[in-house]
Amino acid sequence: MTTNMIALVTGANRGIGLATARQLGARGMTVLLGARDAERGRAAERELRDGGVDARHVPLDVTDAESVARAAKLVEDGYGRLDVLVNNAGIALADGDRGLPSETTVDTLRRLYETNVFGVVAVTNALLPLLRRAPAARIVNVSSEVGSIALMTNPQGAFFALTSVPYPSSKAALNMLTAMYAKELRDTPIKVNAANPGYCATDLNGHSGFRTAEQGAEVSVHLATLPADGPTGLLWGHQMDAGGGYGVLPW
Ligand SMILES: NC(=O)c1ccc[n+]([C@@H]2O[C@H](COP(=O)([O-])OP(=O)(O)OC[C@H]3O[C@@H](n4cnc5c(N)ncnc54)[C@H](OP(=O)(O)O)[C@@H]3O)[C@@H](O)[C@H]2O)c1
């Protein structure tokens, strides 16, 4: 089955991004695998192609303006439009991002924000002209429930004990970006939502998560394939609080 739809997933060479690309490909989309490392990107391309997916590696480091511009040109030259953008690339530093606010360094914040926040703006703005050319494009920003100020400050909630600033604040910024892009684009067919994959076993957390990457990816795929009457400007996905519900999360 092919749909002629073109999807770009950033950070698609492993983890939730690779699973997202696989699932979008299984729905018949041509999947462009954004990966900053050529060998890892080609390996992911081979893996998905072996599984029958129309996948193509696109060199893309979301923190590198030239790389972003080259990737956008590649999409424009090759396809002329983009139907789905999944801003999935993200980092959580192994050291230094679990500290109290008073122990957090600006350098740490800067490193995380370069990828988790500024990278999303750079990629989205570079690709927005191509997303506007699609009949009804979808933008998915892969966020986290730890970016929800409401959940992080709920004294009865699962996250109240967490005091770390860098990763949660980067995802809080991403949530605001999502809401504002959705507002700017509300009179277009484009929908912009933030995905919460839930706590998934990937390299990001030393595989401590209790969901699989495939389960986490289902959230991005849901938001990437929303119908015309679907929502925009939401944080959506698996919730650890409230008995592990699935649906809209508070900002
Ligand atoms: N795992 C979870 O429990 C969880 C929960 C909530 C949200 N998330 C979010 O889900 C997304 C995917 O995370 P994951 O768990 O799948 O992590 P992961 O296995 O560590 O994968 C991260 C991906 O991002 C890529 N990446 C990092 N920096 C990049 C850059 N500058 N340019 C392009 N690609 C870059 C990595 O590429 P390299 O291989 O080159 O490093 C890798 O492909 C992230 O946004 C994360 O914050 C994860």
Ligand as a Chemical Component Dictionary entry (heavy atoms), coordinates in Angstrom:
data_LIG
# 
_chem_comp.id                   LIG 
_chem_comp.type                 NON-POLYMER 
_chem_comp.pdbx_formal_charge   0 
_chem_comp.three_letter_code    LIG 
# 
loop_
_chem_comp_atom.comp_id 
_chem_comp_atom.atom_id 
_chem_comp_atom.alt_atom_id 
_chem_comp_atom.type_symbol 
_chem_comp_atom.charge 
_chem_comp_atom.model_Cartn_x 
_chem_comp_atom.model_Cartn_y 
_chem_comp_atom.model_Cartn_z 
_chem_comp_atom.pdbx_ordinal 
LIG N1  N1  N 0  12.152 7.319  25.999 1  
LIG C1  C1  C 0  11.246 7.931  26.731 2  
LIG O1  O1  O 0  10.792 7.426  27.793 3  
LIG C2  C2  C 0  10.710 9.266  26.322 4  
LIG C3  C3  C 0  9.658  9.813  27.058 5  
LIG C4  C4  C 0  9.137  11.041 26.679 6  
LIG C5  C5  C 0  9.655  11.683 25.567 7  
LIG N2  N2  N 1  10.699 11.125 24.871 8  
LIG C6  C6  C 0  11.188 11.873 23.712 9  
LIG O2  O2  O 0  11.137 11.015 22.577 10 
LIG C7  C7  C 0  12.104 11.451 21.608 11 
LIG C8  C8  C 0  12.913 10.255 21.148 12 
LIG O3  O3  O 0  13.620 9.759  22.276 13 
LIG P1  P1  P 0  14.132 8.248  22.414 14 
LIG O4  O4  O 0  13.697 7.793  23.750 15 
LIG O5  O5  O -1 13.807 7.480  21.206 16 
LIG O6  O6  O 0  15.697 8.554  22.516 17 
LIG P2  P2  P 0  16.973 7.898  21.823 18 
LIG O7  O7  O 0  16.796 6.425  21.645 19 
LIG O8  O8  O 0  18.120 8.405  22.604 20 
LIG O9  O9  O 0  16.971 8.542  20.361 21 
LIG C9  C9  C 0  17.197 9.908  20.185 22 
LIG C10 C10 C 0  17.309 10.189 18.703 23 
LIG O10 O10 O 0  17.518 11.599 18.544 24 
LIG C11 C11 C 0  18.633 11.770 17.707 25 
LIG N3  N3  N 0  19.301 13.051 17.910 26 
LIG C12 C12 C 0  19.833 13.548 19.050 27 
LIG N4  N4  N 0  20.396 14.744 18.810 28 
LIG C13 C13 C 0  20.195 15.001 17.491 29 
LIG C14 C14 C 0  20.541 16.069 16.635 30 
LIG N5  N5  N 0  21.236 17.144 17.067 31 
LIG N6  N6  N 0  20.158 16.004 15.331 32 
LIG C15 C15 C 0  19.474 14.945 14.870 33 
LIG N7  N7  N 0  19.149 13.884 15.611 34 
LIG C16 C16 C 0  19.511 13.915 16.914 35 
LIG C17 C17 C 0  19.541 10.593 18.021 36 
LIG O11 O11 O 0  20.514 10.441 17.010 37 
LIG P3  P3  P 0  21.987 9.799  17.309 38 
LIG O12 O12 O 0  21.821 8.296  17.214 39 
LIG O13 O13 O 0  22.844 10.363 16.232 40 
LIG O14 O14 O 0  22.399 10.240 18.679 41 
LIG C18 C18 C 0  18.514 9.487  18.063 42 
LIG O15 O15 O 0  18.165 9.083  16.773 43 
LIG C19 C19 C 0  12.920 12.540 22.307 44 
LIG O16 O16 O 0  12.454 13.809 21.907 45 
LIG C20 C20 C 0  12.634 12.309 23.782 46 
LIG O17 O17 O 0  12.803 13.471 24.544 47 
LIG C21 C21 C 0  11.217 9.933  25.216 48 
# 
loop_
_chem_comp_bond.comp_id 
_chem_comp_bond.atom_id_1 
_chem_comp_bond.atom_id_2 
_chem_comp_bond.value_order 
_chem_comp_bond.pdbx_ordinal 
LIG N1  C1  SING 1  
LIG C1  O1  DOUB 2  
LIG C1  C2  SING 3  
LIG C2  C3  SING 4  
LIG C2  C21 DOUB 5  
LIG C3  C4  DOUB 6  
LIG C4  C5  SING 7  
LIG C5  N2  DOUB 8  
LIG N2  C6  SING 9  
LIG N2  C21 SING 10 
LIG C6  O2  SING 11 
LIG C6  C20 SING 12 
LIG O2  C7  SING 13 
LIG C7  C8  SING 14 
LIG C7  C19 SING 15 
LIG C8  O3  SING 16 
LIG O3  P1  SING 17 
LIG P1  O4  DOUB 18 
LIG P1  O5  SING 19 
LIG P1  O6  SING 20 
LIG O6  P2  SING 21 
LIG P2  O7  DOUB 22 
LIG P2  O8  SING 23 
LIG P2  O9  SING 24 
LIG O9  C9  SING 25 
LIG C9  C10 SING 26 
LIG C10 O10 SING 27 
LIG C10 C18 SING 28 
LIG O10 C11 SING 29 
LIG C11 N3  SING 30 
LIG C11 C17 SING 31 
LIG N3  C12 SING 32 
LIG N3  C16 SING 33 
LIG C12 N4  DOUB 34 
LIG N4  C13 SING 35 
LIG C13 C14 SING 36 
LIG C13 C16 DOUB 37 
LIG C14 N5  SING 38 
LIG C14 N6  DOUB 39 
LIG N6  C15 SING 40 
LIG C15 N7  DOUB 41 
LIG N7  C16 SING 42 
LIG C17 O11 SING 43 
LIG C17 C18 SING 44 
LIG O11 P3  SING 45 
LIG P3  O12 DOUB 46 
LIG P3  O13 SING 47 
LIG P3  O14 SING 48 
LIG C18 O15 SING 49 
LIG C19 O16 SING 50 
LIG C19 C20 SING 51 
LIG C20 O17 SING 52 
# 
